[in-house]
Amino acid sequence: MNAAKWFSEAKDKYEMASIFCDIASCLQLIDQNHQSTIVQKGKELQEYKNLWDKLTKLESKVDGLGKSPEESDTKINVINSITNIIYNNANGFVDAIKNNGLSYKKIDALLSDMNSKLADIDDSIYKEQKQQVSAMISDTIEKYKITSAEKGSGNE
């Protein structure tokens, strides 16, 4: 909860913090829907679409970061956060692929783009972190292939 509080306090000063607050709101609404006695599938699918839009907006902000150690650290952490959210919400995103206009190609393209952005970060300081995040991206791509096959949505 400390991170949520910091992002909330920093959102007026930092656009990325504002986007993280929006992402947290989407995840909270998805969780509330899961906790509800009556799950509203349409509402949930829309929230996954909203979450996807926020994640792509956040990913686009990575391009504006420079190569200083602080900005490289931020870049790695943002890419890692996006990847973890996509990984942890695979079932919901695959349902959104099937029912709400999201596509596997978009997910794959975003993950591949983030992997390329990792390659631009200096190895002398961040080699181990880059390898870990890159492995997580690969695991996420593989998880989507498996989840898509299990749910019968194919790799659209």
Secondary structure per residue as TSV (DSSP state, phi and psi in degrees):
chain	resnum	aa	ss	phi	psi
A	1	M	-	360.0	-22.7
A	2	N	H	-62.1	-39.6
A	3	A	H	-63.5	-43.4
A	4	A	H	-61.2	-40.8
A	5	K	H	-64.5	-44.8
A	6	W	H	-62.7	-46.5
A	7	F	H	-60.7	-40.2
A	8	S	H	-62.6	-41.9
A	9	E	H	-72.1	-28.4
A	10	A	H	-94.2	-6.4
A	11	K	T	-63.8	-27.7
A	12	D	T	-75.0	-24.5
A	13	K	T	-95.1	-32.9
A	14	Y	-	-125.2	122.8
A	15	E	H	-62.6	-37.9
A	16	M	H	-61.1	-38.7
A	17	A	H	-63.3	-39.4
A	18	S	H	-62.6	-42.4
A	19	I	H	-65.8	-40.5
A	20	F	H	-61.3	-36.9
A	21	C	H	-63.2	-42.4
A	22	D	H	-62.9	-40.9
A	23	I	H	-63.0	-44.1
A	24	A	H	-61.2	-38.3
A	25	S	H	-64.0	-43.9
A	26	C	H	-59.9	-47.2
A	27	L	H	-63.6	-36.5
A	28	Q	H	-66.6	-42.8
A	29	L	H	-64.8	-38.9
A	30	I	H	-63.2	-45.3
A	31	D	H	-63.5	-42.0
A	32	Q	H	-61.4	-39.1
A	33	N	H	-64.4	-40.0
A	34	H	H	-65.3	-33.7
A	35	Q	H	-78.9	-18.3
A	36	S	S	-68.4	150.8
A	37	T	S	-70.8	-27.2
A	38	I	S	-119.9	105.0
A	39	V	-	-76.8	127.0
A	40	Q	-	-99.3	94.2
A	41	K	H	-59.5	-43.0
A	42	G	H	-61.2	-42.3
A	43	K	H	-65.3	-40.1
A	44	E	H	-65.9	-44.1
A	45	L	H	-61.4	-39.4
A	46	Q	H	-64.3	-37.9
A	47	E	H	-68.5	-34.6
A	48	Y	H	-65.2	-37.7
A	49	K	H	-64.1	-43.8
A	50	N	H	-61.0	-43.1
A	51	L	H	-60.5	-45.0
A	52	W	H	-58.8	-44.1
A	53	D	H	-60.5	-39.8
A	54	K	H	-68.5	-39.9
A	55	L	H	-64.7	-41.0
A	56	T	H	-68.3	-35.2
A	57	K	H	-64.7	-43.3
A	58	L	H	-64.0	-43.3
A	59	E	H	-61.2	-36.4
A	60	S	H	-66.5	-25.6
A	61	K	H	-73.2	-19.8
A	62	V	H	-62.6	-32.9
A	63	D	T	-60.1	-28.8
A	64	G	T	-81.1	-5.0
A	65	L	-	-84.9	142.6
A	66	G	-	-84.9	-156.5
A	67	K	S	-111.9	8.1
A	68	S	S	-64.3	158.9
A	69	P	H	-56.2	-40.0
A	70	E	H	-65.2	-44.9
A	71	E	H	-71.8	-33.6
A	72	S	H	-65.4	-40.6
A	73	D	H	-62.4	-44.6
A	74	T	H	-60.9	-44.0
A	75	K	H	-58.4	-48.7
A	76	I	H	-61.8	-43.8
A	77	N	H	-66.7	-38.9
A	78	V	H	-67.2	-45.8
A	79	I	H	-60.1	-42.8
A	80	N	H	-62.5	-43.1
A	81	S	H	-62.3	-46.5
A	82	I	H	-60.9	-46.2
A	83	T	H	-60.2	-44.5
A	84	N	H	-63.3	-40.0
A	85	I	H	-64.6	-44.0
A	86	I	H	-64.6	-42.2
A	87	Y	H	-62.6	-49.4
A	88	N	H	-71.2	-15.3
A	89	N	T	-115.5	28.0
A	90	A	H	-56.0	-46.4
A	91	N	H	-59.8	-45.2
A	92	G	H	-65.9	-41.3
A	93	F	H	-67.8	-37.2
A	94	V	H	-65.9	-39.2
A	95	D	H	-61.2	-39.4
A	96	A	H	-66.9	-33.2
A	97	I	H	-61.0	-44.1
A	98	K	H	-71.8	-31.8
A	99	N	H	-125.8	-2.3
A	100	N	S	-146.3	27.2
A	101	G	S	82.9	-1.5
A	102	L	-	-81.9	156.7
A	103	S	-	-133.5	151.4
A	104	Y	H	-60.9	-36.4
A	105	K	H	-59.9	-38.5
A	106	K	H	-66.2	-41.9
A	107	I	H	-64.8	-47.9
A	108	D	H	-60.0	-42.6
A	109	A	H	-64.1	-42.5
A	110	L	H	-63.2	-45.9
A	111	L	H	-64.3	-41.3
A	112	S	H	-64.8	-40.2
A	113	D	H	-62.9	-41.2
A	114	M	H	-66.4	-37.0
A	115	N	H	-62.7	-38.7
A	116	S	H	-64.6	-39.2
A	117	K	H	-65.7	-32.9
A	118	L	H	-62.8	-38.1
A	119	A	H	-61.6	-25.2
A	120	D	T	-79.3	-7.7
A	121	I	S	-87.6	140.1
A	122	D	-	-56.6	123.7
A	123	D	H	-70.9	-27.2
A	124	S	H	-62.1	-27.8
A	125	I	H	-107.3	-36.6
A	126	Y	H	-114.9	17.7
A	127	K	H	-55.3	-49.7
A	128	E	H	-65.4	-44.5
A	129	Q	H	-61.5	-42.9
A	130	K	H	-61.5	-42.6
A	131	Q	H	-63.0	-41.7
A	132	Q	H	-64.4	-46.4
A	133	V	H	-68.0	-40.2
A	134	S	H	-62.4	-39.9
A	135	A	H	-64.0	-38.7
A	136	M	H	-65.3	-39.1
A	137	I	H	-62.5	-45.2
A	138	S	H	-61.6	-43.1
A	139	D	H	-61.1	-38.1
A	140	T	H	-67.8	-43.6
A	141	I	H	-59.3	-44.7
A	142	E	H	-64.8	-40.5
A	143	K	H	-60.5	-39.3
A	144	Y	H	-67.9	-35.5
A	145	K	H	-62.9	-45.0
A	146	I	H	-68.3	-48.1
A	147	T	H	-63.0	-40.6
A	148	S	H	-62.3	-43.3
A	149	A	H	-65.0	-41.9
A	150	E	H	-64.7	-36.8
A	151	K	H	-89.8	-2.3
A	152	G	T	70.6	27.5
A	153	S	-	-97.7	-7.5
A	154	G	T	68.3	-173.5
A	155	N	T	-109.0	60.0
A	156	E	-	-67.7	360.0
